[in-house]
């Protein structure tokens, strides 16, 4: 019964919006097209940044430069039992969901989903947000310019979620 109700929510919302627009004598199709165009403008404006970050992360990882950069952190990573293949995910997750998903798929392919790396990757993906992306989109949509406090809170939440996720996996709770 609940599944049937849930499956009708989105179509009912669409019908409700159309009825409200017709009642207010608005051109529903025109409004839909304008909204879609605004969405495409947002995608167009942020795509180069997402592409650049994703390419840079893969170049760093595939050329071995990431290993060189992480060499000073190796003792800390070893002490806290953080696999090295998780680091690109820790860096990329606040920036891009698509790139993060790609990194997780690589971890699953190379290490397996039931390994420490796979479990940490899963928890990190589920417990964190693409903070920079989300803040950029949401604040840009409403026209806010001052995002420092929101960004700091989001990054602190991501870091906290990452640390707790790593701890829970290492303690065998997940």
Secondary structure by P-SEA (a helix, b strand, c coil): caaaaaaaaaaaaaaaaaaaaaaacccaaaaaaaaaaaaaaaaaaaaaaaaaaaaaaaaaaaaaaaaaaaccaaaaaaaacccccaaaaaacccccaaaaaaaaaaaaaacccccaaaaaaaaaaacccaaaaaaaaaaaaacccccaaaaaaaaaaaaaaaaaaaaaaaaccc
